[in-house]
Amino acid sequence: MKDIELVRELTSTGKEFFTLADLEKVTGLARRSLKVSLNRWLKRGVLERAGPSIYVVTGATVSVEVIAGQLYFPCYMSFESALNRSGVLNLVPYSLTFATSRKTRTITILERDVVYRQIKEELFFGFGLMGAVYVAEPEKALLDLVYMVTLGKASLPFEEMNFRSISRQKLLDYGRRFPPRVEKRLDEMLTKA
């Protein structure tokens, strides 16, 4: 397959990134042949490696958030990333953070660290589709972060947070679905805010 044909075929799929399985389907090549061709495409700059076994068309506009949101499904953007996106957290986090019901995992996509933090399945709520990425509501993102803090797996940058846009009623309603230690920590936070 010629380089221009490959780019045309990949672009026509509407996908932002491609796995080996995707490339097999598009090219019709067997895995062994595909790996040889893939190395050539990478060397010629037709494709670039976006992460482990993830490839993008060189020069295409891609979103790390979109790739991350589709790569390790089910997941939704939460914690520091969603809080920053909604204006609650003033700091821009270095890593993109997602909640998942799968195992905790960190990967690098286009030189940006993406952290998937495991939460219990019964805590998998309070998010919606924003563009092409599932994102937690600010109240849920805050509760997810407090939950991780109570487990000793995150820190809470309280002094960098602005709670004006947070609905206290929604925070309390959602908080009832979390373990009591989260509600206790939340009460301590709300008295300081």
C-alpha positions as CSV (number, residue, x, y, z in Angstrom):
1,M,0.0,0.0,0.0
2,K,1.4,3.4,-1.0
3,D,1.8,6.0,1.7
4,I,-0.8,8.3,0.3
5,E,-3.3,5.5,0.1
6,L,-2.6,4.5,3.7
7,V,-3.1,8.1,4.9
8,R,-6.4,8.4,2.9
9,E,-7.7,5.0,4.3
10,L,-6.8,5.9,7.9
11,T,-8.2,9.4,7.7
12,S,-11.5,8.1,6.2
13,T,-12.1,6.0,9.4
14,G,-12.6,9.1,11.5
15,K,-10.4,7.7,14.2
16,E,-7.7,9.8,15.9
17,F,-5.4,6.8,16.7
18,F,-4.8,3.3,15.5
19,T,-3.8,0.1,17.2
20,L,-2.1,-2.9,15.5
21,A,-5.5,-4.5,15.1
22,D,-6.9,-1.3,13.5
23,L,-4.0,-1.2,11.1
24,E,-4.5,-4.9,10.2
25,K,-8.1,-4.2,9.2
26,V,-7.3,-1.1,7.2
27,T,-4.3,-2.6,5.3
28,G,-5.3,-6.2,5.1
29,L,-1.8,-7.2,6.1
30,A,-1.0,-10.1,8.4
31,R,0.6,-9.1,11.8
32,R,4.1,-10.1,10.7
33,S,4.0,-8.2,7.4
34,L,2.3,-5.3,9.1
35,K,5.1,-4.9,11.6
36,V,7.7,-4.6,8.8
37,S,5.5,-2.1,6.9
38,L,4.8,-0.2,10.2
39,N,8.5,0.3,10.8
40,R,8.9,1.7,7.3
41,W,6.0,4.1,7.7
42,L,7.4,5.3,11.0
43,K,10.9,5.8,9.5
44,R,9.4,7.7,6.5
45,G,7.3,9.9,8.8
46,V,3.9,8.7,7.5
47,L,2.9,7.5,11.0
48,E,4.2,8.4,14.4
49,R,4.1,6.4,17.6
50,A,1.7,8.0,20.1
51,G,2.2,5.5,22.9
52,P,2.6,1.8,23.4
53,S,1.1,0.1,20.3
54,I,-0.7,3.4,19.5
55,Y,-0.1,5.2,16.2
56,V,-1.4,8.4,14.6
57,V,-1.1,9.9,11.2
58,T,1.9,12.3,11.2
59,G,0.7,15.9,11.2
60,A,-3.0,15.1,12.0
61,T,-4.6,17.1,14.8
62,V,-5.2,14.7,17.7
63,S,-6.3,15.2,21.2
64,V,-4.6,13.3,24.0
65,E,-7.8,13.6,26.0
66,V,-9.8,11.8,23.3
67,I,-7.2,9.1,22.8
68,A,-6.9,8.6,26.6
69,G,-10.7,8.5,27.0
70,Q,-11.1,5.7,24.3
71,L,-8.0,3.7,25.1
72,Y,-8.7,2.3,28.5
73,F,-12.5,2.0,28.6
74,P,-14.6,2.4,30.7
75,C,-13.2,5.6,32.1
76,Y,-14.0,9.2,32.6
77,M,-11.8,12.3,33.2
78,S,-11.9,13.1,36.9
79,F,-9.7,14.1,39.8
80,E,-7.3,17.1,39.2
81,S,-7.9,17.1,35.4
82,A,-11.7,17.5,35.6
83,L,-11.4,20.0,38.6
84,N,-9.0,22.1,36.5
85,R,-11.2,21.9,33.5
86,S,-14.2,23.2,35.5
87,G,-12.3,26.0,37.1
88,V,-12.3,24.5,40.6
89,L,-8.6,23.8,40.7
90,N,-6.3,26.7,39.7
91,L,-3.3,24.5,39.0
92,V,-2.8,22.8,35.7
93,P,-2.0,19.2,36.5
94,Y,1.0,17.6,34.7
95,S,-0.8,14.3,34.2
96,L,-4.3,13.7,32.8
97,T,-6.3,11.8,35.4
98,F,-9.1,9.4,34.7
99,A,-11.3,7.2,36.9
100,T,-11.8,3.6,35.7
101,S,-13.3,0.5,37.1
102,R,-10.3,-1.4,35.7
103,K,-6.8,-1.7,37.3
104,T,-4.9,1.4,38.0
105,R,-2.5,2.1,35.2
106,T,-0.2,4.9,33.9
107,I,0.7,5.3,30.2
108,T,2.3,8.0,28.2
109,I,0.4,9.3,25.1
110,L,2.2,11.8,22.9
111,E,4.6,12.6,25.7
112,R,1.9,13.3,28.3
113,D,1.4,11.0,31.2
114,V,-2.2,9.7,31.6
115,V,-3.1,8.1,34.9
116,Y,-6.1,5.8,35.2
117,R,-7.1,5.4,38.9
118,Q,-9.3,2.5,39.9
119,I,-12.5,3.3,41.8
120,K,-15.2,0.8,42.9
121,E,-17.9,0.1,40.3
122,E,-20.6,1.5,42.6
123,L,-18.8,4.9,42.5
124,F,-18.9,5.0,38.7
125,F,-21.4,7.8,38.2
126,G,-21.6,11.6,38.0
127,F,-20.1,12.1,34.6
128,G,-21.3,13.0,31.1
129,L,-20.0,13.3,27.6
130,M,-18.3,16.6,26.8
131,G,-17.2,16.6,23.2
132,A,-15.7,13.2,22.7
133,V,-14.6,12.6,26.3
134,Y,-16.5,11.5,29.4
135,V,-15.9,14.1,32.1
136,A,-16.9,14.1,35.8
137,E,-19.1,16.8,37.1
138,P,-17.1,19.1,39.4
139,E,-18.7,17.7,42.5
140,K,-18.0,14.1,41.5
141,A,-14.4,14.9,40.5
142,L,-13.9,16.5,44.0
143,L,-15.4,13.4,45.7
144,D,-13.2,11.1,43.6
145,L,-10.1,13.1,44.6
146,V,-11.1,13.1,48.3
147,Y,-11.7,9.3,48.0
148,M,-8.2,8.8,46.8
149,V,-6.8,11.1,49.5
150,T,-8.5,9.0,52.1
151,L,-6.8,5.9,50.6
152,G,-3.4,7.7,50.8
153,K,-3.1,7.7,46.9
154,A,-3.4,11.4,46.2
155,S,-3.0,14.8,47.9
156,L,-5.6,17.6,48.0
157,P,-4.2,21.0,46.9
158,F,-6.9,22.8,49.1
159,E,-5.2,26.2,48.8
160,E,-5.4,26.1,45.0
161,M,-9.1,25.4,44.9
162,N,-12.1,27.7,44.3
163,F,-15.3,26.1,45.5
164,R,-17.7,28.9,44.3
165,S,-19.0,26.8,41.3
166,I,-19.5,23.6,43.4
167,S,-23.1,22.8,44.4
168,R,-23.0,21.9,48.0
169,Q,-26.3,20.1,47.8
170,K,-25.0,17.9,44.9
171,L,-21.8,17.3,46.8
172,L,-23.7,16.1,49.8
173,D,-26.0,14.0,47.8
174,Y,-23.2,12.3,45.9
175,G,-21.1,12.1,49.1
176,R,-23.7,9.8,50.7
177,R,-22.8,7.1,48.1
178,F,-19.1,7.1,49.2
179,P,-17.6,5.4,52.3
180,P,-18.1,7.3,55.6
181,R,-14.4,8.3,55.7
182,V,-15.0,10.4,52.5
183,E,-18.0,12.1,54.0
184,K,-16.0,12.9,57.2
185,R,-13.1,14.4,55.2
186,L,-15.6,16.3,53.0
187,D,-17.2,17.8,56.1
188,E,-13.8,19.0,57.3
189,M,-13.1,20.6,54.0
190,L,-16.5,22.4,53.8
191,T,-16.0,23.9,57.2
192,K,-12.7,25.4,56.0
193,A,-14.1,26.7,52.7
